[in-house]
């Protein structure tokens, strides 16, 4: 696979963040920054995004680096909303969306890198333009839309119960 030490560290932390997010989606229907798994997602995502800035197959700044910066911005906004806007009902919608969107964006380079490297001798995709990558990302986008609608409705029910 040809991963550097930084690449291996980046991958391990990134996988932990993805697993933590999936655990929260299963348990809470959202990434919950008030749980251990939510904190693992937050800190793992920050570390993974920062370490990705030091990794480049093609040299120089690339779209993956832009994704990383945007992901850092999204999780930081969500963290702020969770910490400082506890009593704001509107903030919960933005927090949930920002975390879910950061997760979706994290999966774009994850799918690209995984599919062009695994299995080692015969990767699933030849390059990032391979249809298997596009189709997988489309399915993930559909899950994101459905999940966002679910989160919106669930948050609305939570607000009604608090009244």
C-alpha positions as a printed NumPy array, in Angstrom:
array([[  0.   ,   0.   ,   0.   ],
       [  2.971,   2.319,   0.43 ],
       [  1.83 ,   4.297,   3.487],
       [  4.258,   6.531,   5.344],
       [  4.386,   6.641,   9.139],
       [  2.17 ,   9.729,   9.054],
       [ -0.159,   7.947,   6.636],
       [ -0.502,   4.955,   8.949],
       [ -1.16 ,   7.195,  11.985],
       [ -3.688,   9.217,   9.925],
       [ -5.466,   6.041,   8.819],
       [ -5.682,   4.488,  12.289],
       [ -7.061,   7.675,  13.871],
       [ -9.435,   8.186,  10.935],
       [-10.83 ,   4.659,  11.205],
       [-11.369,   5.157,  14.955],
       [-13.259,   8.397,  14.259],
       [-15.465,   6.729,  11.634],
       [-16.235,   3.777,  13.934],
       [-17.09 ,   6.195,  16.763],
       [-19.428,   8.164,  14.496],
       [-21.144,   4.991,  13.31 ],
       [-21.621,   3.898,  16.929],
       [-23.282,   7.226,  17.706],
       [-25.484,   7.074,  14.603],
       [-26.639,   3.618,  15.671],
       [-27.167,   4.543,  19.332],
       [-28.488,   8.117,  19.062],
       [-29.352,   8.74 ,  15.413],
       [-26.693,  11.465,  15.396],
       [-23.132,  12.17 ,  16.452],
       [-23.484,  13.105,  20.103],
       [-20.567,  15.225,  21.334],
       [-21.638,  14.548,  24.926],
       [-20.65 ,  10.863,  24.705],
       [-17.234,   9.227,  24.68 ],
       [-17.766,   8.064,  21.11 ],
       [-18.81 ,  11.595,  20.103],
       [-15.626,  12.968,  21.645],
       [-13.58 ,  10.282,  19.857],
       [-15.211,  11.378,  16.592],
       [-14.537,  15.063,  17.284],
       [-10.881,  14.731,  18.323],
       [-10.172,  11.928,  15.837],
       [-11.616,  14.   ,  13.011],
       [ -9.562,  17.052,  13.989],
       [ -6.354,  14.958,  14.167],
       [ -7.122,  13.134,  10.925],
       [ -7.909,  16.365,   9.104],
       [ -4.75 ,  18.046,  10.379],
       [ -2.529,  15.074,   9.522],
       [ -4.036,  14.887,   6.035],
       [ -2.548,  18.312,   5.359],
       [  0.891,  16.671,   5.544],
       [ -0.028,  13.891,   3.126],
       [ -0.152,  14.244,  -0.658],
       [  0.234,  11.647,  -3.374],
       [  0.405,  14.322,  -6.056],
       [  2.371,  17.029,  -4.238],
       [  1.065,  20.375,  -3.074],
       [ -2.355,  21.549,  -1.988],
       [ -5.2  ,  19.479,  -3.467],
       [ -9.   ,  19.099,  -3.098],
       [ -8.498,  16.622,  -0.235],
       [ -6.707,  19.329,   1.725],
       [ -9.599,  21.737,   1.098],
       [-12.003,  19.05 ,   2.374],
       [ -9.886,  18.72 ,   5.515],
       [ -9.975,  22.442,   6.245],
       [-13.746,  22.552,   5.692],
       [-14.241,  19.488,   7.926],
       [-12.227,  21.144,  10.707],
       [-14.431,  24.218,  10.353],
       [-17.638,  22.128,  10.519],
       [-16.678,  20.123,  13.61 ],
       [-15.384,  23.256,  15.342],
       [-18.693,  25.052,  14.722],
       [-20.612,  22.003,  15.985],
       [-18.415,  21.842,  19.087],
       [-19.02 ,  25.539,  19.767],
       [-22.79 ,  25.111,  19.331],
       [-22.771,  22.102,  21.659],
       [-20.709,  23.881,  24.298],
       [-22.028,  27.449,  24.215],
       [-25.578,  27.128,  22.923],
       [-26.977,  24.372,  25.125],
       [-30.329,  26.122,  25.533],
       [-30.768,  26.993,  21.863],
       [-33.13 ,  24.687,  20.035],
       [-32.077,  26.051,  16.668],
       [-28.419,  25.358,  17.465],
       [-29.148,  21.61 ,  17.776],
       [-30.283,  21.477,  14.134],
       [-27.098,  23.197,  12.941],
       [-24.928,  21.087,  15.246],
       [-26.441,  17.827,  13.957],
       [-26.144,  18.945,  10.336],
       [-22.549,  20.136,  10.699],
       [-21.432,  16.875,  12.306],
       [-23.271,  14.704,   9.784],
       [-21.968,  16.759,   6.869],
       [-18.422,  16.537,   8.252],
       [-18.851,  12.761,   8.391],
       [-20.031,  12.641,   4.762],
       [-17.124,  14.797,   3.632],
       [-14.708,  12.581,   5.566],
       [-15.981,   9.592,   3.634],
       [-15.166,  11.094,   0.222],
       [-11.359,  10.801,   0.493],
       [-11.79 ,   7.643,   2.584],
       [-13.699,   5.91 ,  -0.221],
       [-11.288,   7.232,  -2.866],
       [ -8.174,   6.082,  -1.022],
       [ -9.602,   2.753,   0.1  ],
       [-11.029,   1.76 ,  -3.272],
       [ -7.832,   2.658,  -5.142],
       [ -5.638,   0.7  ,  -2.662],
       [ -7.668,  -2.317,  -1.488],
       [ -7.296,  -5.223,  -2.114],
       [ -3.575,  -4.588,  -2.388],
       [ -2.82 ,  -6.305,  -5.705],
       [ -6.181,  -5.706,  -7.389],
       [ -7.836,  -2.527,  -6.053],
       [-11.578,  -2.089,  -6.503],
       [-10.978,   1.085,  -8.561],
       [ -8.231,   2.111, -10.969],
       [ -8.444,   5.812, -10.088],
       [-10.845,   8.36 ,  -8.592],
       [-12.873,   8.543, -11.818],
       [-13.825,   4.862, -11.605],
       [-17.64 ,   4.389, -11.566],
       [-17.496,   2.22 ,  -8.419],
       [-16.268,   5.265,  -6.484],
       [-18.9  ,   7.573,  -7.977],
       [-21.687,   5.087,  -7.305],
       [-20.534,   4.502,  -3.738],
       [-20.397,   8.244,  -3.062],
       [-23.889,   8.633,  -4.542],
       [-25.238,   5.976,  -2.168],
       [-23.505,   7.713,   0.75 ],
       [-25.046,  11.031,  -0.324],
       [-28.5  ,   9.412,  -0.336],
       [-27.861,   8.021,   3.176],
       [-26.794,  11.509,   4.256],
       [-29.991,  13.103,   2.897],
       [-32.196,  10.431,   4.473],
       [-30.271,  10.658,   7.742],
       [-30.526,  14.45 ,   7.795],
       [-34.295,  14.269,   7.322],
       [-34.47 ,  11.682,  10.119],
       [-32.357,  13.862,  12.422],
       [-34.465,  16.931,  11.659],
       [-37.69 ,  15.079,  12.482],
       [-36.224,  13.501,  15.622],
       [-34.928,  16.888,  16.821],
       [-38.349,  18.412,  16.188],
       [-39.977,  15.673,  18.308],
       [-37.448,  16.294,  21.069],
       [-38.362,  20.001,  21.082],
       [-42.093,  19.237,  21.231],
       [-41.561,  16.909,  24.214],
       [-39.669,  19.653,  26.064],
       [-42.59 ,  22.086,  25.812]])
